[in-house]
Amino acid sequence: MHYLISNQDNRELPPDADLTGKTLRKETAEYYDECYWDYLLTWCNRDNLAYHYGYWDKTTPYQHHQALLNKNQVLYDAAGIKASDRVLDAGCGVGGSSIWMAKNYGNRATGMTVSSQQAIYGAQHADRQGVGKLVDFEVADFCQMPFEDESFDVVWALESSCYALDKGVFLKEAMRVLRKGGRVVVCDGFFTRREFNTEEWREIMTCLNGWAVPNLCLKDEFSGLLEQQGFHSPTMRDLTPQTMQSIEYMLSVAKRLQPMQKLGEWLGLRTKGQTANYWVGVAQHYLFTQNLTAYCIFTAQK
């Protein structure tokens, strides 16, 4: 049996799920609220607050936490961001990238998340790191942004655009809130092809369900989506080689924590969402090593 991806939700949802967005936003918020401490204790730390893969340059002996910060620098440089630019961090998590920009360059940044708890955490972390006056947080859907037209110089989406059911809707909103000459920078995982066999689809579903992601866009189609929404000069860079060490690291963390995961499940201490998140650590490695997905950064200009 073979499976074809589409632009619709590929996850396992209840038959009465509202695919216009409400159900998806609720599931995404619940996932991140449940897994906050999982991320903080096993992946990031209180300085980088990174809910994303790292960037590893083979010429430099990076540590895991430094590689996470490196990814922010890669996006910052790719989008040509200046200290005077106002940045919208669309899908900001607990504010890691927004806080990093404010601390290192003095940017004003607005973090947007569907989780009210993440917004609270983000504001606390921004105050703790001394940039509370530069960074603010908004609880909203980046496919229905509450901002006026031409409010930002940069829309930043680091491993967050995947949460849009229709990526084109997100890009349309990004176009609307960007000032003339503004840039969008998107860094995420993308499917390398449209058709998969049963084993491949099982691992894909583990990732989509575990991370509460509705679908992934095809790598070869995203530049076209940018152009359809009026962006020009799209660029794409495949960062999979520089990301593989993070992919390997995530697998090693999952293997190391397997006894604790099994014990936690047996004692009823792990939620369904936390358990699903754990198994993504194994499945994501399969997706990348079998070349089902690629990790890419796209930029484009209004």
Residue pairs with C-beta under 8 A, 6 or more apart in sequence:
1 197
1 198
2 195
2 196
2 197
2 198
3 195
3 196
3 197
3 198
3 200
3 201
4 194
4 195
5 191
5 194
5 195
5 196
5 215
5 216
5 218
6 215
7 165
7 166
7 167
7 215
7 217
8 19
8 165
8 214
8 215
9 17
9 19
9 24
9 165
9 214
9 215
10 204
10 205
10 208
10 214
10 215
11 205
11 208
11 209
11 212
11 213
11 214
11 215
12 205
12 209
13 19
13 23
13 27
17 23
19 165
21 141
21 143
21 144
21 165
24 163
24 165
24 212
24 214
25 114
25 141
27 212
28 114
28 115
28 163
28 212
29 113
29 114
29 115
29 116
29 117
29 118
30 212
30 273
31 211
31 212
31 273
31 277
32 51
32 93
32 113
32 115
32 117
32 118
32 212
33 115
33 117
33 118
34 271
34 273
34 274
34 277
35 273
35 274
35 277
36 94
36 117
36 118
36 121
38 274
38 277
38 278
39 51
40 46
42 253
42 257
43 50
43 51
43 250
43 253
44 50
44 51
44 65
44 68
44 96
45 65
46 125
46 128
47 65
47 129
48 65
48 68
48 69
48 96
48 100
49 93
49 94
49 95
49 96
49 99
49 125
50 65
50 68
50 69
50 71
50 72
50 93
50 96
50 97
51 93
51 94
51 96
51 159
52 68
52 71
52 96
52 158
52 159
52 187
53 68
53 71
53 159
53 243
53 246
53 247
53 250
53 295
54 62
54 64
54 66
54 67
54 68
54 70
54 71
54 243
54 245
54 246
54 249
55 67
55 70
55 71
55 73
55 74
55 239
55 242
55 243
55 246
56 62
56 67
56 70
56 242
56 243
56 244
56 245
56 246
57 70
57 242
62 70
62 245
64 246
64 249
67 245
67 246
68 96
68 246
69 100
71 158
71 187
72 96
72 97
72 100
72 101
72 158
74 187
74 239
74 297
75 97
75 156
75 158
75 185
75 187
75 297
76 101
76 105
78 185
78 235
78 237
78 297
78 299
79 154
79 156
79 183
79 184
79 185
79 299
80 183
81 87
81 101
81 105
81 107
81 153
81 154
81 183
82 153
83 105
83 106
83 107
84 153
85 107
85 153
85 154
86 107
86 108
86 109
86 110
86 151
86 152
86 153
86 154
87 98
87 101
87 107
87 108
87 109
87 110
87 152
87 153
87 154
87 155
87 156
88 109
88 110
88 112
88 145
88 147
88 151
88 152
88 154
88 155
88 156
88 177
89 95
89 97
89 98
89 109
89 110
89 111
89 112
89 156
89 158
90 112
90 142
90 155
90 156
90 157
90 160
90 161
90 170
90 174
91 112
91 113
91 142
91 157
91 158
91 159
91 160
91 161
91 163
92 98
92 111
92 112
92 113
92 118
92 122
92 137
92 160
93 111
93 113
93 118
93 122
93 160
94 118
94 121
94 122
94 125
95 111
95 118
95 121
95 122
95 123
95 125
95 126
95 135
95 137
97 109
97 111
97 156
97 158
98 109
98 110
98 111
98 122
98 126
98 135
99 109
99 122
99 125
99 126
99 129
99 131
99 135
101 107
101 109
102 108
102 109
102 126
102 131
102 134
102 135
103 129
103 130
103 131
106 134
107 134
108 134
108 135
109 134
109 135
109 136
110 135
110 136
110 137
110 138
110 152
111 119
111 122
111 135
111 136
111 137
111 138
112 137
112 138
112 139
112 140
112 142
112 145
113 119
113 122
113 137
113 138
113 139
113 140
114 139
114 140
114 141
115 139
116 139
118 137
119 137
119 138
119 139
122 135
122 137
123 132
123 135
123 136
123 137
126 132
126 134
126 135
126 137
138 146
140 146
142 157
142 160
142 164
142 170
142 173
142 174
143 164
143 165
143 166
143 169
143 170
143 173
144 173
145 173
145 176
145 177
147 177
148 177
149 176
149 177
150 177
150 178
150 179
150 180
150 182
151 177
151 179
152 177
152 178
152 179
152 182
153 178
153 179
153 181
153 182
153 183
154 178
154 182
154 183
154 184
154 185
155 174
155 177
155 178
155 182
155 183
155 184
155 185
156 185
157 170
157 174
157 184
157 185
157 186
157 187
157 188
158 187
158 188
159 187
159 188
159 189
160 188
161 167
161 170
161 186
161 188
161 217
162 188
162 189
162 213
162 214
162 215
162 216
162 217
163 212
163 213
163 214
164 170
164 214
165 214
165 215
167 217
167 222
167 225
168 225
168 228
168 229
171 184
171 225
171 226
171 228
171 229
171 231
172 229
174 184
174 229
175 184
175 229
175 230
175 231
175 302
178 184
178 302
179 302
180 302
181 301
181 302
182 301
182 302
183 299
183 300
183 301
183 302
184 226
184 231
184 298
184 299
184 300
184 301
184 302
185 297
185 298
185 299
186 222
186 297
186 298
186 299
187 239
187 295
187 296
187 297
187 298
188 216
188 217
188 295
188 296
189 216
189 287
189 293
189 294
189 295
189 296
190 216
190 217
190 218
190 219
190 222
190 293
190 294
190 295
190 296
191 216
191 217
191 218
191 219
191 292
191 293
192 218
192 219
192 291
192 292
192 293
192 294
193 218
193 292
194 218
196 204
196 292
200 290
200 292
203 283
203 286
203 287
203 290
203 292
204 283
204 287
204 292
206 276
206 279
206 280
206 282
206 283
207 213
207 280
207 283
207 284
207 287
208 214
208 215
208 216
209 276
210 276
210 277
210 278
210 279
210 280
210 283
211 277
211 280
212 273
216 293
217 225
219 236
219 238
219 294
219 296
222 236
222 296
222 298
223 234
223 236
223 298
223 300
226 234
226 298
226 300
227 234
227 300
230 302
231 300
231 301
231 302
232 300
232 301
232 302
233 300
233 301
234 298
234 299
234 300
235 298
235 299
235 300
236 296
236 297
236 298
237 296
237 297
238 294
238 295
238 296
239 295
239 296
239 297
240 288
240 294
240 295
240 296
243 288
243 295
244 288
247 284
247 285
247 288
247 289
248 285
250 281
250 284
250 285
251 281
251 282
251 284
251 285
253 281
254 278
254 279
254 281
254 282
255 282
257 278
261 270
261 275
261 278
264 270
264 274
265 275
270 278
286 292
287 293
288 294
288 295
